[in-house]
Amino acid sequence: MSSRALAASMRGFTLLEIMLALAIFATLAAAVLTASRYVLTQSVAVEQRLFAAWLVDNRLNELHLKTGLPLGQNQQVVRMDGRDWWLRQRVAATGDSRWLEVAIDVSLDVREQPFYRGRGWMLRP
């Protein structure tokens, strides 16, 4: 086989083809990076809501065990998962004199809007 025939059979990629492939790869990489950033942000939010739900559930169970439940508002800090969680509890009377309504808001900062709210109803002692 002559060198001319060998060169014709070993055709490579042109610069334009390589640039196009790189542009497609860069677009796909940017899309994957954006999607992974979104997933990471959402997983942190889901984790926070899960911990907040556990805290509300734990607090409602603690209140069920108490014998006297005073009406009004209460605030406390609970340490969980290496973070301080602010629980704002409100106990109010309901239309039925046998029941009390308990509302608990959870946030990570005292000045922050609560990102989780839980409610429960308890029999008056």
C-alpha positions as CSV (number, residue, x, y, z in Angstrom):
1,M,0.0,0.0,0.0
2,S,1.4,3.4,-0.9
3,S,1.7,6.3,1.5
4,R,-1.0,8.1,-0.3
5,A,-3.5,5.3,0.0
6,L,-2.5,4.8,3.7
7,A,-3.1,8.5,4.4
8,A,-6.4,8.5,2.7
9,S,-7.6,5.5,4.7
10,M,-6.5,7.0,8.1
11,R,-8.6,10.1,8.0
12,G,-8.9,11.9,11.4
13,F,-11.3,14.4,12.9
14,T,-11.3,17.9,11.7
15,L,-10.9,20.8,14.1
16,L,-14.5,21.8,13.6
17,E,-15.7,18.3,14.6
18,I,-13.6,18.4,17.7
19,M,-14.9,21.8,18.7
20,L,-18.5,20.7,18.1
21,A,-17.9,17.6,20.3
22,L,-16.4,19.8,23.1
23,A,-19.3,22.2,22.9
24,I,-21.8,19.3,23.3
25,F,-19.8,17.9,26.2
26,A,-19.6,21.3,27.9
27,T,-23.4,21.8,27.6
28,L,-24.1,18.4,29.1
29,A,-21.6,18.9,31.9
30,A,-23.2,22.3,32.8
31,A,-26.7,20.6,32.8
32,V,-25.4,17.8,35.1
33,L,-23.8,20.3,37.4
34,T,-27.0,22.4,37.7
35,A,-29.1,19.3,38.3
36,S,-26.7,18.0,41.0
37,R,-26.7,21.4,42.7
38,Y,-30.5,21.4,42.8
39,V,-30.5,17.9,44.2
40,L,-28.0,18.8,46.9
41,T,-30.1,21.9,47.9
42,Q,-33.3,19.8,48.0
43,S,-31.7,17.1,50.1
44,V,-30.6,19.6,52.7
45,A,-34.1,21.0,52.9
46,V,-35.7,17.5,53.2
47,E,-33.2,16.6,55.9
48,Q,-34.1,19.8,57.9
49,R,-37.9,19.1,57.6
50,L,-37.3,15.5,58.7
51,F,-35.4,16.6,61.8
52,A,-38.1,19.3,62.5
53,A,-40.8,16.7,62.2
54,W,-39.0,14.5,64.7
55,L,-38.6,17.4,67.1
56,V,-42.3,18.2,66.9
57,D,-43.3,14.6,67.3
58,N,-41.0,14.2,70.3
59,R,-42.3,17.4,71.9
60,L,-45.9,16.4,71.5
61,N,-45.2,13.1,73.1
62,E,-43.5,14.8,76.0
63,L,-46.5,17.0,76.5
64,H,-48.8,14.0,76.5
65,L,-46.9,12.7,79.4
66,K,-47.2,15.9,81.5
67,T,-50.0,16.2,84.0
68,G,-50.5,19.9,83.9
69,L,-50.3,21.8,80.6
70,P,-50.4,25.6,81.0
71,L,-52.1,27.8,78.4
72,G,-49.9,30.3,76.5
73,Q,-46.6,30.4,74.6
74,N,-43.3,28.7,75.4
75,Q,-40.0,28.8,73.6
76,Q,-37.1,26.4,73.9
77,V,-33.9,25.4,72.2
78,V,-33.2,21.8,71.5
79,R,-29.8,20.4,70.3
80,M,-30.0,17.8,67.6
81,D,-27.6,16.8,64.9
82,G,-25.1,19.3,66.1
83,R,-27.5,22.2,65.6
84,D,-29.7,24.3,67.8
85,W,-33.4,24.1,66.9
86,W,-35.8,26.7,68.1
87,L,-39.2,25.3,69.1
88,R,-42.1,27.8,69.7
89,Q,-45.0,26.1,71.4
90,R,-48.5,27.6,71.8
91,V,-51.2,25.9,73.9
92,A,-54.7,27.3,73.4
93,A,-58.2,26.3,74.4
94,T,-60.5,24.9,71.7
95,G,-64.2,25.2,71.2
96,D,-64.6,22.0,73.1
97,S,-63.7,22.4,76.8
98,R,-62.3,18.9,77.0
99,W,-59.5,19.6,74.5
100,L,-56.4,21.8,74.1
101,E,-54.7,22.7,70.8
102,V,-50.9,22.6,70.7
103,A,-49.1,24.3,67.8
104,I,-45.3,23.9,67.5
105,D,-43.2,25.9,65.1
106,V,-39.6,24.9,64.3
107,S,-36.7,27.1,63.0
108,L,-32.9,27.1,63.1
109,D,-32.7,30.7,64.2
110,V,-34.8,32.7,66.7
111,R,-35.4,35.5,64.1
112,E,-36.1,33.1,61.2
113,Q,-39.5,32.2,59.9
114,P,-40.5,28.7,60.9
115,F,-40.0,26.2,58.2
116,Y,-42.0,23.4,59.9
117,R,-45.3,23.6,61.8
118,G,-46.9,20.8,63.7
119,R,-50.2,20.6,65.6
120,G,-51.7,18.3,68.1
121,W,-54.7,18.1,70.3
122,M,-54.7,16.9,73.9
123,L,-57.3,16.2,76.5
124,R,-57.3,18.6,79.4
125,P,-56.0,17.1,82.6
